[in-house]
């Protein structure tokens, strides 16, 4: 036993250029900022009907956190089977389109 663990995806991506640490940090920051903007817009859209109460804010934050958790779980399962670099751009594109349509 060497103590090194390897996965099929990690072995398949060796030697290929990927996102650099700065590009990945910028991408994560941008996606997180987009989620925050969606939360604020959702709160503003619900305010005339439900008011700006603690319950409304809690509901919006809870739904956003649930969506993040489900997306992370599903993304992790898909990333175990398919090269994550191939899916990053389509996943961000689809999520942007869904937000734009809602």
N, C-alpha and C positions, 0 to 999 in steps of 0.2 A: 504494500500500500504506500503510495507516494504522498498522499495527503492533498493532492491536487484534484479538484473536481472539474469535469468538463461536461458540457452539454452539446447535443448535436448542433444547435444553432450557433453556439460559441465557436465550435470547430469549423463550421462552414463560413464564418465571417472573418477568420484570421487572414491577415494580409490585404484585406480590402479597406480602402479608406472609409471612414465613417464621419460622423459629426464630431467636431472638436469640442473640447470642454466649454469653450466660450459660446460656441454656436448652440450647444445643448442648453446652456444656462439661459441664453437669450430666448430660446424657444420655450422653455419651461416658464420663464418670467412672463412672456407674452401670452401664453395660454392661460396662466393663472390670472393675469390682469383681465383677460377676456371674460373669464368666469365671474370675476368681481363686477364687471360692467353689466353682465347679464343679470346678476342678482339685484343690482341697484335699479336697473330698468324694470325688472319684474315687480319690485317693490313699488315703483312709481306707477306702474300700470294697475296694480291692485289697490292702491291707496284710495281712489275715489269710491270704490265699492266696499272695501273692507276696513278702510282707515289705516293710519300708520300706528298700529298697536304692537305691543310685544308679541302677541299671538301671530300676527301677520308676518312680522320679521322672522320669528322662529320658524314658521312654516316655510318661508322662502329659503332660509339658510339650510333647513333640514332637507328640503328637496334638492338643493344644490349639492350638499354633502353626500346624499344618497346617490345622485347621478355620478358624482366623482368616484364613489366607492364601486358602483356597478361597472363603470367604464374601466377602472383600474383592474378589476377582477377579470372582465371579459378581455381586455387588452393583454393581460398577463397570460391568459389561456391561449389566445391567438399567437402571441409572440413566442410561445414555447414550440409552436408547430411551423411557423412561417418566419422568414427573416424580417425582423422589426423595421429595418431601414426601408424595406420595400413598401411597408404599410403606413409609414409615418405621414407622408404627404396626403395620400387618399383619406386617411382617418381625420386629419385636420381639415381637409377640404369638405368632407361630408359633415363634420360637426359645425363648421362655419355656415354651410348651406342650410342645415336644420335650424340654427339660430336665426339666420336671416329670414327663413320662412315663417318662423313663429313670431 
